[in-house]
Amino acid sequence: MEVEGPQGQVASVPMIGRAHATTGRLLISPRPATVSRPAAPQSRSEARRARPNATGDGVGQFAAEAVAQLVRQVAVQGNLHPRDLLEDVARLLEGGRKRTPAPDLTLARSRHENEVLWQELFVSEERNRQLCVQNEALERQCCDLREQHDVLQRQNDDLRADIRFLCRAAGAGSTAASPAEPPAVDAEPMPAMKSVRDAVRCAEAAFTDTLFFLPSAFESAAESPFVRPEEAYRALRAVSEVAATWQSSLNASTGSYPFKMAFADRGYTYKARISDTARGKHREQYLFVHKGRRELFQAHITLGAHSANSCLSIHLLWDRQQRRAVIAHVGRHLRNTQS
């Protein structure tokens, strides 16, 4: 152990510990067994420079000496040999280093796997969104194809009905009025009308034998902004003319009547049914009360197109018992796939 003298000299002195007889404390006293030659006097600054530095190897050397000194003191108190105690400490330190667990990489792997899963989830959601968009587009195309199929099917049915009617009429020599030969238009002047409701009132008064108007027809006509009431009256007169020839066909028992051809000869496009979409999604708009129960008025003709000012729809039903055309709506175009 190095000891600094009163004048700054440093000397190595062996240390021996002994226990006090009364207090049991460890006392350390120098034993001049082997006294080294006194070194030459040094200044305090030189002595400090000669000491081990407080960093690097100097710290390790001081720590080792302190541990050894502490072991010696414990050995003296416990009546043990210092060497055995040092070996036990060394074994414990070595065992502690061996038992030091390796860095746990499980957390790092879990984080990486979690990031990979989130990335896969994001890609899956984006792919799912794209598939949903494609599915919606395909559904719209499918709906359009169904509409086209329905239109073609109705046209085919109408043509077949026209052929059957013409064949039966020609074979039976029927004298009923042909839909290709509409009755002559009255040369009487058209009544003065300022609105669609006026046109409906005039038609009700003029065509009582062929047309029957429900209250809803007057209500829809009153709400219609259609700016050409004279055209609405002409359309109702065409319905009356077709109804007259239809009544004759009922008397002659010539089978189904070709309404489409009869209206086409008068310059109107007649449709016996509404689309499946309109019948499903907007069915309530086509239901009207007739004879105490709600009936679906699918047959219709339409004037113009686009805005309500230039478009008018007439929905009707052919009542075979009443032998008249029942008019339920004369006004705005009802909802369908295009409105």
Helices and strands as residue ranges (DSSP letters): E 2-4, E 10-12, E 15-19, E 26-30, H 44-50, H 57-77, H 82-98, H 106-172, H 196-206, E 211-213, H 215-223, H 229-252, H 259-265, E 270-271, H 276-281, G 283-286, E 287-290, E 293-296, E 299-304, E 311-319, E 324-331
